[in-house]
Amino acid sequence: PTRDRSLPISERLDLLDETTRGIMSRGAALLVGGRPREGVVLLRGAHQMAMTHDLDVELNARVLLAFYEQWGEPAAGLTLGREGMEIAQRKGSRSYGLLMVGNAIIVAFRVGEWDWAASTLDDWLAMEGSPSAWTELYVDRAILRSLRGEDATADVEAATALRGPITDPQYESYERLARAWLAFAT
């Protein structure tokens, strides 16, 4: 691919942003291609480069890494998510925070940080936001409520209502995940 040809060039030219993006892209491709350990190592390296050199790609690397850490190192994913939410707060960037909150919530479930997840979801859902973002948060809260044996019907219905205009199949599958957890808990 183009990435494989451009990465050596960007390295030789000392183009840190492009090199970091190439490493991150290669890591993501390895993860999707069934080589998770190698992929995560590259994402960790890309994230570290971005942090060290204050590169804009840091957010993208953090989002990907927090997401993929949920299967191998969920505590590390939660740390990345929480740090990202703190960075967002310092920057005053709600969009940065929103990109972090969903992944942080999912890994919080895996490490038993349910109270933190519930509080964080309640805080975020109290704000106004775009349907796509809030659909995911309602689904996350429905999953958490199902895990706790609580009725998650209202959250599933809220996610369904918000998803109405969204045609991206990811949102339909996420909504179905919430329905599956609700059915399982029931």
PyMOL commands that place a pseudoatom at each C-alpha (Angstrom):
pseudoatom trace, name=CA, resn=PRO, resi=1, chain=A, elem=C, hetatm=0, pos=[0.000, 0.000, 0.000]
pseudoatom trace, name=CA, resn=THR, resi=2, chain=A, elem=C, hetatm=0, pos=[0.892, 3.660, -0.248]
pseudoatom trace, name=CA, resn=ARG, resi=3, chain=A, elem=C, hetatm=0, pos=[1.671, 3.712, 3.480]
pseudoatom trace, name=CA, resn=ASP, resi=4, chain=A, elem=C, hetatm=0, pos=[4.427, 1.131, 3.002]
pseudoatom trace, name=CA, resn=ARG, resi=5, chain=A, elem=C, hetatm=0, pos=[6.048, 3.272, 0.310]
pseudoatom trace, name=CA, resn=SER, resi=6, chain=A, elem=C, hetatm=0, pos=[5.625, 6.650, 2.025]
pseudoatom trace, name=CA, resn=LEU, resi=7, chain=A, elem=C, hetatm=0, pos=[6.705, 5.700, 5.556]
pseudoatom trace, name=CA, resn=PRO, resi=8, chain=A, elem=C, hetatm=0, pos=[10.421, 5.230, 4.728]
pseudoatom trace, name=CA, resn=ILE, resi=9, chain=A, elem=C, hetatm=0, pos=[10.398, 8.524, 2.830]
pseudoatom trace, name=CA, resn=SER, resi=10, chain=A, elem=C, hetatm=0, pos=[8.764, 10.461, 5.657]
pseudoatom trace, name=CA, resn=GLU, resi=11, chain=A, elem=C, hetatm=0, pos=[11.293, 8.968, 8.079]
pseudoatom trace, name=CA, resn=ARG, resi=12, chain=A, elem=C, hetatm=0, pos=[14.272, 9.949, 5.929]
pseudoatom trace, name=CA, resn=LEU, resi=13, chain=A, elem=C, hetatm=0, pos=[12.887, 13.469, 5.580]
pseudoatom trace, name=CA, resn=ASP, resi=14, chain=A, elem=C, hetatm=0, pos=[12.288, 13.640, 9.366]
pseudoatom trace, name=CA, resn=LEU, resi=15, chain=A, elem=C, hetatm=0, pos=[8.585, 14.401, 8.884]
pseudoatom trace, name=CA, resn=LEU, resi=16, chain=A, elem=C, hetatm=0, pos=[7.447, 13.406, 12.369]
pseudoatom trace, name=CA, resn=ASP, resi=17, chain=A, elem=C, hetatm=0, pos=[3.725, 13.927, 11.858]
pseudoatom trace, name=CA, resn=GLU, resi=18, chain=A, elem=C, hetatm=0, pos=[3.626, 11.863, 8.651]
pseudoatom trace, name=CA, resn=THR, resi=19, chain=A, elem=C, hetatm=0, pos=[5.893, 9.181, 10.144]
pseudoatom trace, name=CA, resn=THR, resi=20, chain=A, elem=C, hetatm=0, pos=[3.719, 8.926, 13.242]
pseudoatom trace, name=CA, resn=ARG, resi=21, chain=A, elem=C, hetatm=0, pos=[0.562, 8.713, 11.129]
pseudoatom trace, name=CA, resn=GLY, resi=22, chain=A, elem=C, hetatm=0, pos=[2.155, 5.979, 9.029]
pseudoatom trace, name=CA, resn=ILE, resi=23, chain=A, elem=C, hetatm=0, pos=[3.125, 3.952, 12.092]
pseudoatom trace, name=CA, resn=MET, resi=24, chain=A, elem=C, hetatm=0, pos=[-0.365, 4.414, 13.523]
pseudoatom trace, name=CA, resn=SER, resi=25, chain=A, elem=C, hetatm=0, pos=[-1.957, 3.370, 10.235]
pseudoatom trace, name=CA, resn=ARG, resi=26, chain=A, elem=C, hetatm=0, pos=[0.242, 0.294, 10.004]
pseudoatom trace, name=CA, resn=GLY, resi=27, chain=A, elem=C, hetatm=0, pos=[-0.672, -0.644, 13.593]
pseudoatom trace, name=CA, resn=ALA, resi=28, chain=A, elem=C, hetatm=0, pos=[-4.390, -0.309, 12.890]
pseudoatom trace, name=CA, resn=ALA, resi=29, chain=A, elem=C, hetatm=0, pos=[-4.035, -2.401, 9.727]
pseudoatom trace, name=CA, resn=LEU, resi=30, chain=A, elem=C, hetatm=0, pos=[-2.260, -5.141, 11.686]
pseudoatom trace, name=CA, resn=LEU, resi=31, chain=A, elem=C, hetatm=0, pos=[-4.991, -5.131, 14.324]
pseudoatom trace, name=CA, resn=VAL, resi=32, chain=A, elem=C, hetatm=0, pos=[-7.717, -5.480, 11.735]
pseudoatom trace, name=CA, resn=GLY, resi=33, chain=A, elem=C, hetatm=0, pos=[-5.643, -8.095, 9.912]
pseudoatom trace, name=CA, resn=GLY, resi=34, chain=A, elem=C, hetatm=0, pos=[-5.472, -10.413, 12.926]
pseudoatom trace, name=CA, resn=ARG, resi=35, chain=A, elem=C, hetatm=0, pos=[-2.097, -9.451, 14.390]
pseudoatom trace, name=CA, resn=PRO, resi=36, chain=A, elem=C, hetatm=0, pos=[-3.226, -7.670, 17.567]
pseudoatom trace, name=CA, resn=ARG, resi=37, chain=A, elem=C, hetatm=0, pos=[-0.018, -7.723, 19.609]
pseudoatom trace, name=CA, resn=GLU, resi=38, chain=A, elem=C, hetatm=0, pos=[2.086, -6.242, 16.849]
pseudoatom trace, name=CA, resn=GLY, resi=39, chain=A, elem=C, hetatm=0, pos=[-0.626, -3.733, 16.021]
pseudoatom trace, name=CA, resn=VAL, resi=40, chain=A, elem=C, hetatm=0, pos=[-0.984, -2.553, 19.619]
pseudoatom trace, name=CA, resn=VAL, resi=41, chain=A, elem=C, hetatm=0, pos=[2.794, -2.188, 19.947]
pseudoatom trace, name=CA, resn=LEU, resi=42, chain=A, elem=C, hetatm=0, pos=[2.834, 0.079, 16.887]
pseudoatom trace, name=CA, resn=LEU, resi=43, chain=A, elem=C, hetatm=0, pos=[-0.135, 2.092, 18.179]
pseudoatom trace, name=CA, resn=ARG, resi=44, chain=A, elem=C, hetatm=0, pos=[1.613, 2.509, 21.524]
pseudoatom trace, name=CA, resn=GLY, resi=45, chain=A, elem=C, hetatm=0, pos=[4.737, 3.714, 19.736]
pseudoatom trace, name=CA, resn=ALA, resi=46, chain=A, elem=C, hetatm=0, pos=[2.774, 6.128, 17.551]
pseudoatom trace, name=CA, resn=HIS, resi=47, chain=A, elem=C, hetatm=0, pos=[0.976, 7.479, 20.591]
pseudoatom trace, name=CA, resn=GLN, resi=48, chain=A, elem=C, hetatm=0, pos=[4.258, 7.954, 22.457]
pseudoatom trace, name=CA, resn=MET, resi=49, chain=A, elem=C, hetatm=0, pos=[5.793, 9.770, 19.476]
pseudoatom trace, name=CA, resn=ALA, resi=50, chain=A, elem=C, hetatm=0, pos=[2.751, 12.020, 19.236]
pseudoatom trace, name=CA, resn=MET, resi=51, chain=A, elem=C, hetatm=0, pos=[2.882, 12.819, 22.964]
pseudoatom trace, name=CA, resn=THR, resi=52, chain=A, elem=C, hetatm=0, pos=[6.641, 13.437, 22.940]
pseudoatom trace, name=CA, resn=HIS, resi=53, chain=A, elem=C, hetatm=0, pos=[6.478, 15.801, 19.970]
pseudoatom trace, name=CA, resn=ASP, resi=54, chain=A, elem=C, hetatm=0, pos=[3.052, 17.362, 20.678]
pseudoatom trace, name=CA, resn=LEU, resi=55, chain=A, elem=C, hetatm=0, pos=[1.608, 16.181, 17.356]
pseudoatom trace, name=CA, resn=ASP, resi=56, chain=A, elem=C, hetatm=0, pos=[-2.048, 16.574, 16.393]
pseudoatom trace, name=CA, resn=VAL, resi=57, chain=A, elem=C, hetatm=0, pos=[-2.220, 12.853, 15.627]
pseudoatom trace, name=CA, resn=GLU, resi=58, chain=A, elem=C, hetatm=0, pos=[-2.096, 12.197, 19.403]
pseudoatom trace, name=CA, resn=LEU, resi=59, chain=A, elem=C, hetatm=0, pos=[-5.890, 12.193, 19.662]
pseudoatom trace, name=CA, resn=ASN, resi=60, chain=A, elem=C, hetatm=0, pos=[-6.309, 9.673, 16.828]
pseudoatom trace, name=CA, resn=ALA, resi=61, chain=A, elem=C, hetatm=0, pos=[-3.654, 7.402, 18.321]
pseudoatom trace, name=CA, resn=ARG, resi=62, chain=A, elem=C, hetatm=0, pos=[-5.222, 7.666, 21.791]
pseudoatom trace, name=CA, resn=VAL, resi=63, chain=A, elem=C, hetatm=0, pos=[-8.709, 6.843, 20.494]
pseudoatom trace, name=CA, resn=LEU, resi=64, chain=A, elem=C, hetatm=0, pos=[-7.497, 3.789, 18.573]
pseudoatom trace, name=CA, resn=LEU, resi=65, chain=A, elem=C, hetatm=0, pos=[-5.282, 2.575, 21.382]
pseudoatom trace, name=CA, resn=ALA, resi=66, chain=A, elem=C, hetatm=0, pos=[-7.948, 3.012, 24.075]
pseudoatom trace, name=CA, resn=PHE, resi=67, chain=A, elem=C, hetatm=0, pos=[-10.378, 1.055, 21.888]
pseudoatom trace, name=CA, resn=TYR, resi=68, chain=A, elem=C, hetatm=0, pos=[-8.035, -1.814, 21.077]
pseudoatom trace, name=CA, resn=GLU, resi=69, chain=A, elem=C, hetatm=0, pos=[-6.658, -2.103, 24.611]
pseudoatom trace, name=CA, resn=GLN, resi=70, chain=A, elem=C, hetatm=0, pos=[-10.097, -3.244, 25.796]
pseudoatom trace, name=CA, resn=TRP, resi=71, chain=A, elem=C, hetatm=0, pos=[-9.306, -6.847, 24.846]
pseudoatom trace, name=CA, resn=GLY, resi=72, chain=A, elem=C, hetatm=0, pos=[-5.706, -7.185, 25.980]
pseudoatom trace, name=CA, resn=GLU, resi=73, chain=A, elem=C, hetatm=0, pos=[-5.065, -4.490, 28.580]
pseudoatom trace, name=CA, resn=PRO, resi=74, chain=A, elem=C, hetatm=0, pos=[-8.403, -2.908, 29.550]
pseudoatom trace, name=CA, resn=ALA, resi=75, chain=A, elem=C, hetatm=0, pos=[-6.913, -1.126, 32.582]
pseudoatom trace, name=CA, resn=ALA, resi=76, chain=A, elem=C, hetatm=0, pos=[-4.427, 0.580, 30.241]
pseudoatom trace, name=CA, resn=GLY, resi=77, chain=A, elem=C, hetatm=0, pos=[-7.306, 1.510, 27.938]
pseudoatom trace, name=CA, resn=LEU, resi=78, chain=A, elem=C, hetatm=0, pos=[-9.190, 3.049, 30.848]
pseudoatom trace, name=CA, resn=THR, resi=79, chain=A, elem=C, hetatm=0, pos=[-6.111, 5.030, 31.877]
pseudoatom trace, name=CA, resn=LEU, resi=80, chain=A, elem=C, hetatm=0, pos=[-5.758, 6.325, 28.309]
pseudoatom trace, name=CA, resn=GLY, resi=81, chain=A, elem=C, hetatm=0, pos=[-9.441, 7.251, 28.228]
pseudoatom trace, name=CA, resn=ARG, resi=82, chain=A, elem=C, hetatm=0, pos=[-9.372, 9.049, 31.561]
pseudoatom trace, name=CA, resn=GLU, resi=83, chain=A, elem=C, hetatm=0, pos=[-6.180, 10.913, 30.655]
pseudoatom trace, name=CA, resn=GLY, resi=84, chain=A, elem=C, hetatm=0, pos=[-7.796, 11.873, 27.354]
pseudoatom trace, name=CA, resn=MET, resi=85, chain=A, elem=C, hetatm=0, pos=[-10.845, 13.208, 29.157]
pseudoatom trace, name=CA, resn=GLU, resi=86, chain=A, elem=C, hetatm=0, pos=[-8.550, 15.270, 31.412]
pseudoatom trace, name=CA, resn=ILE, resi=87, chain=A, elem=C, hetatm=0, pos=[-6.721, 16.622, 28.350]
pseudoatom trace, name=CA, resn=ALA, resi=88, chain=A, elem=C, hetatm=0, pos=[-10.080, 17.535, 26.832]
pseudoatom trace, name=CA, resn=GLN, resi=89, chain=A, elem=C, hetatm=0, pos=[-11.075, 19.377, 29.980]
pseudoatom trace, name=CA, resn=ARG, resi=90, chain=A, elem=C, hetatm=0, pos=[-7.797, 21.315, 30.073]
pseudoatom trace, name=CA, resn=LYS, resi=91, chain=A, elem=C, hetatm=0, pos=[-8.181, 22.235, 26.411]
pseudoatom trace, name=CA, resn=GLY, resi=92, chain=A, elem=C, hetatm=0, pos=[-11.849, 23.047, 26.820]
pseudoatom trace, name=CA, resn=SER, resi=93, chain=A, elem=C, hetatm=0, pos=[-12.581, 20.651, 23.966]
pseudoatom trace, name=CA, resn=ARG, resi=94, chain=A, elem=C, hetatm=0, pos=[-15.868, 18.842, 24.271]
pseudoatom trace, name=CA, resn=SER, resi=95, chain=A, elem=C, hetatm=0, pos=[-15.260, 17.077, 20.948]
pseudoatom trace, name=CA, resn=TYR, resi=96, chain=A, elem=C, hetatm=0, pos=[-11.950, 15.641, 22.217]
pseudoatom trace, name=CA, resn=GLY, resi=97, chain=A, elem=C, hetatm=0, pos=[-13.716, 14.476, 25.382]
pseudoatom trace, name=CA, resn=LEU, resi=98, chain=A, elem=C, hetatm=0, pos=[-16.534, 12.895, 23.431]
pseudoatom trace, name=CA, resn=LEU, resi=99, chain=A, elem=C, hetatm=0, pos=[-14.065, 10.904, 21.361]
pseudoatom trace, name=CA, resn=MET, resi=100, chain=A, elem=C, hetatm=0, pos=[-12.616, 9.553, 24.609]
pseudoatom trace, name=CA, resn=VAL, resi=101, chain=A, elem=C, hetatm=0, pos=[-15.687, 8.919, 26.732]
pseudoatom trace, name=CA, resn=GLY, resi=102, chain=A, elem=C, hetatm=0, pos=[-17.172, 6.011, 24.762]
pseudoatom trace, name=CA, resn=ASN, resi=103, chain=A, elem=C, hetatm=0, pos=[-13.987, 3.949, 24.773]
pseudoatom trace, name=CA, resn=ALA, resi=104, chain=A, elem=C, hetatm=0, pos=[-13.301, 4.822, 28.410]
pseudoatom trace, name=CA, resn=ILE, resi=105, chain=A, elem=C, hetatm=0, pos=[-16.781, 3.629, 29.395]
pseudoatom trace, name=CA, resn=ILE, resi=106, chain=A, elem=C, hetatm=0, pos=[-16.454, 0.287, 27.616]
pseudoatom trace, name=CA, resn=VAL, resi=107, chain=A, elem=C, hetatm=0, pos=[-13.112, -0.528, 29.230]
pseudoatom trace, name=CA, resn=ALA, resi=108, chain=A, elem=C, hetatm=0, pos=[-14.433, 0.668, 32.601]
pseudoatom trace, name=CA, resn=PHE, resi=109, chain=A, elem=C, hetatm=0, pos=[-17.043, -2.115, 32.369]
pseudoatom trace, name=CA, resn=ARG, resi=110, chain=A, elem=C, hetatm=0, pos=[-14.279, -4.676, 31.894]
pseudoatom trace, name=CA, resn=VAL, resi=111, chain=A, elem=C, hetatm=0, pos=[-12.264, -3.591, 34.933]
pseudoatom trace, name=CA, resn=GLY, resi=112, chain=A, elem=C, hetatm=0, pos=[-15.199, -3.159, 37.311]
pseudoatom trace, name=CA, resn=GLU, resi=113, chain=A, elem=C, hetatm=0, pos=[-15.307, 0.656, 37.348]
pseudoatom trace, name=CA, resn=TRP, resi=114, chain=A, elem=C, hetatm=0, pos=[-19.083, 0.609, 37.030]
pseudoatom trace, name=CA, resn=ASP, resi=115, chain=A, elem=C, hetatm=0, pos=[-19.783, 3.475, 39.432]
pseudoatom trace, name=CA, resn=TRP, resi=116, chain=A, elem=C, hetatm=0, pos=[-17.357, 5.729, 37.563]
pseudoatom trace, name=CA, resn=ALA, resi=117, chain=A, elem=C, hetatm=0, pos=[-18.916, 4.679, 34.250]
pseudoatom trace, name=CA, resn=ALA, resi=118, chain=A, elem=C, hetatm=0, pos=[-22.449, 5.388, 35.518]
pseudoatom trace, name=CA, resn=SER, resi=119, chain=A, elem=C, hetatm=0, pos=[-21.495, 8.802, 36.855]
pseudoatom trace, name=CA, resn=THR, resi=120, chain=A, elem=C, hetatm=0, pos=[-19.610, 9.714, 33.679]
pseudoatom trace, name=CA, resn=LEU, resi=121, chain=A, elem=C, hetatm=0, pos=[-22.485, 8.619, 31.456]
pseudoatom trace, name=CA, resn=ASP, resi=122, chain=A, elem=C, hetatm=0, pos=[-24.991, 10.601, 33.524]
pseudoatom trace, name=CA, resn=ASP, resi=123, chain=A, elem=C, hetatm=0, pos=[-22.777, 13.696, 33.282]
pseudoatom trace, name=CA, resn=TRP, resi=124, chain=A, elem=C, hetatm=0, pos=[-22.382, 13.426, 29.521]
pseudoatom trace, name=CA, resn=LEU, resi=125, chain=A, elem=C, hetatm=0, pos=[-26.025, 12.573, 28.846]
pseudoatom trace, name=CA, resn=ALA, resi=126, chain=A, elem=C, hetatm=0, pos=[-27.060, 15.668, 30.806]
pseudoatom trace, name=CA, resn=MET, resi=127, chain=A, elem=C, hetatm=0, pos=[-25.444, 17.769, 28.053]
pseudoatom trace, name=CA, resn=GLU, resi=128, chain=A, elem=C, hetatm=0, pos=[-26.945, 18.420, 24.662]
pseudoatom trace, name=CA, resn=GLY, resi=129, chain=A, elem=C, hetatm=0, pos=[-25.235, 16.726, 21.762]
pseudoatom trace, name=CA, resn=SER, resi=130, chain=A, elem=C, hetatm=0, pos=[-25.455, 15.235, 18.310]
pseudoatom trace, name=CA, resn=PRO, resi=131, chain=A, elem=C, hetatm=0, pos=[-27.632, 12.160, 17.781]
pseudoatom trace, name=CA, resn=SER, resi=132, chain=A, elem=C, hetatm=0, pos=[-24.710, 9.980, 16.715]
pseudoatom trace, name=CA, resn=ALA, resi=133, chain=A, elem=C, hetatm=0, pos=[-22.685, 10.712, 19.840]
pseudoatom trace, name=CA, resn=TRP, resi=134, chain=A, elem=C, hetatm=0, pos=[-25.541, 10.410, 22.270]
pseudoatom trace, name=CA, resn=THR, resi=135, chain=A, elem=C, hetatm=0, pos=[-26.834, 7.211, 20.636]
pseudoatom trace, name=CA, resn=GLU, resi=136, chain=A, elem=C, hetatm=0, pos=[-23.589, 5.511, 21.659]
pseudoatom trace, name=CA, resn=LEU, resi=137, chain=A, elem=C, hetatm=0, pos=[-23.797, 6.889, 25.199]
pseudoatom trace, name=CA, resn=TYR, resi=138, chain=A, elem=C, hetatm=0, pos=[-27.387, 5.701, 25.660]
pseudoatom trace, name=CA, resn=VAL, resi=139, chain=A, elem=C, hetatm=0, pos=[-26.345, 2.267, 24.420]
pseudoatom trace, name=CA, resn=ASP, resi=140, chain=A, elem=C, hetatm=0, pos=[-23.426, 2.240, 26.856]
pseudoatom trace, name=CA, resn=ARG, resi=141, chain=A, elem=C, hetatm=0, pos=[-25.740, 3.154, 29.719]
pseudoatom trace, name=CA, resn=ALA, resi=142, chain=A, elem=C, hetatm=0, pos=[-28.217, 0.476, 28.632]
pseudoatom trace, name=CA, resn=ILE, resi=143, chain=A, elem=C, hetatm=0, pos=[-25.426, -2.110, 28.714]
pseudoatom trace, name=CA, resn=LEU, resi=144, chain=A, elem=C, hetatm=0, pos=[-24.334, -0.972, 32.170]
pseudoatom trace, name=CA, resn=ARG, resi=145, chain=A, elem=C, hetatm=0, pos=[-27.876, -1.004, 33.515]
pseudoatom trace, name=CA, resn=SER, resi=146, chain=A, elem=C, hetatm=0, pos=[-28.373, -4.486, 32.075]
pseudoatom trace, name=CA, resn=LEU, resi=147, chain=A, elem=C, hetatm=0, pos=[-25.157, -5.671, 33.713]
pseudoatom trace, name=CA, resn=ARG, resi=148, chain=A, elem=C, hetatm=0, pos=[-26.440, -4.311, 37.027]
pseudoatom trace, name=CA, resn=GLY, resi=149, chain=A, elem=C, hetatm=0, pos=[-29.808, -6.001, 36.637]
pseudoatom trace, name=CA, resn=GLU, resi=150, chain=A, elem=C, hetatm=0, pos=[-31.619, -2.693, 36.165]
pseudoatom trace, name=CA, resn=ASP, resi=151, chain=A, elem=C, hetatm=0, pos=[-34.252, -1.931, 33.542]
pseudoatom trace, name=CA, resn=ALA, resi=152, chain=A, elem=C, hetatm=0, pos=[-32.467, -0.508, 30.502]
pseudoatom trace, name=CA, resn=THR, resi=153, chain=A, elem=C, hetatm=0, pos=[-35.556, -0.168, 28.304]
pseudoatom trace, name=CA, resn=ALA, resi=154, chain=A, elem=C, hetatm=0, pos=[-35.655, 3.651, 28.403]
pseudoatom trace, name=CA, resn=ASP, resi=155, chain=A, elem=C, hetatm=0, pos=[-32.020, 3.921, 27.316]
pseudoatom trace, name=CA, resn=VAL, resi=156, chain=A, elem=C, hetatm=0, pos=[-32.505, 1.437, 24.469]
pseudoatom trace, name=CA, resn=GLU, resi=157, chain=A, elem=C, hetatm=0, pos=[-35.560, 3.376, 23.305]
pseudoatom trace, name=CA, resn=ALA, resi=158, chain=A, elem=C, hetatm=0, pos=[-33.663, 6.675, 23.526]
pseudoatom trace, name=CA, resn=ALA, resi=159, chain=A, elem=C, hetatm=0, pos=[-30.841, 5.217, 21.425]
pseudoatom trace, name=CA, resn=THR, resi=160, chain=A, elem=C, hetatm=0, pos=[-33.369, 3.933, 18.882]
pseudoatom trace, name=CA, resn=ALA, resi=161, chain=A, elem=C, hetatm=0, pos=[-35.097, 7.311, 18.641]
pseudoatom trace, name=CA, resn=LEU, resi=162, chain=A, elem=C, hetatm=0, pos=[-31.809, 9.176, 18.202]
pseudoatom trace, name=CA, resn=ARG, resi=163, chain=A, elem=C, hetatm=0, pos=[-30.592, 6.711, 15.596]
pseudoatom trace, name=CA, resn=GLY, resi=164, chain=A, elem=C, hetatm=0, pos=[-33.616, 7.437, 13.392]
pseudoatom trace, name=CA, resn=PRO, resi=165, chain=A, elem=C, hetatm=0, pos=[-31.873, 9.705, 10.847]
pseudoatom trace, name=CA, resn=ILE, resi=166, chain=A, elem=C, hetatm=0, pos=[-28.518, 7.910, 11.023]
pseudoatom trace, name=CA, resn=THR, resi=167, chain=A, elem=C, hetatm=0, pos=[-27.903, 5.413, 8.216]
pseudoatom trace, name=CA, resn=ASP, resi=168, chain=A, elem=C, hetatm=0, pos=[-24.437, 4.184, 9.302]
pseudoatom trace, name=CA, resn=PRO, resi=169, chain=A, elem=C, hetatm=0, pos=[-24.845, 0.430, 10.031]
pseudoatom trace, name=CA, resn=GLN, resi=170, chain=A, elem=C, hetatm=0, pos=[-22.470, 0.729, 12.996]
pseudoatom trace, name=CA, resn=TYR, resi=171, chain=A, elem=C, hetatm=0, pos=[-25.232, 2.481, 14.940]
pseudoatom trace, name=CA, resn=GLU, resi=172, chain=A, elem=C, hetatm=0, pos=[-27.815, -0.169, 14.127]
pseudoatom trace, name=CA, resn=SER, resi=173, chain=A, elem=C, hetatm=0, pos=[-25.441, -2.891, 15.305]
pseudoatom trace, name=CA, resn=TYR, resi=174, chain=A, elem=C, hetatm=0, pos=[-24.657, -0.952, 18.471]
pseudoatom trace, name=CA, resn=GLU, resi=175, chain=A, elem=C, hetatm=0, pos=[-28.355, -0.537, 19.180]
pseudoatom trace, name=CA, resn=ARG, resi=176, chain=A, elem=C, hetatm=0, pos=[-28.822, -4.282, 18.656]
pseudoatom trace, name=CA, resn=LEU, resi=177, chain=A, elem=C, hetatm=0, pos=[-26.006, -4.903, 21.123]
pseudoatom trace, name=CA, resn=ALA, resi=178, chain=A, elem=C, hetatm=0, pos=[-27.945, -2.916, 23.732]
pseudoatom trace, name=CA, resn=ARG, resi=179, chain=A, elem=C, hetatm=0, pos=[-31.096, -4.901, 22.943]
pseudoatom trace, name=CA, resn=ALA, resi=180, chain=A, elem=C, hetatm=0, pos=[-29.146, -8.151, 23.286]
pseudoatom trace, name=CA, resn=TRP, resi=181, chain=A, elem=C, hetatm=0, pos=[-27.834, -7.143, 26.723]
pseudoatom trace, name=CA, resn=LEU, resi=182, chain=A, elem=C, hetatm=0, pos=[-31.334, -6.110, 27.764]
pseudoatom trace, name=CA, resn=ALA, resi=183, chain=A, elem=C, hetatm=0, pos=[-32.744, -9.470, 26.621]
pseudoatom trace, name=CA, resn=PHE, resi=184, chain=A, elem=C, hetatm=0, pos=[-29.937, -11.358, 28.334]
pseudoatom trace, name=CA, resn=ALA, resi=185, chain=A, elem=C, hetatm=0, pos=[-30.467, -9.497, 31.600]
pseudoatom trace, name=CA, resn=THR, resi=186, chain=A, elem=C, hetatm=0, pos=[-34.246, -9.930, 31.412]
for i in range(1, 186): cmd.bond("trace and resi %d" % i, "trace and resi %d" % (i + 1))
show_as sticks, trace
zoom trace
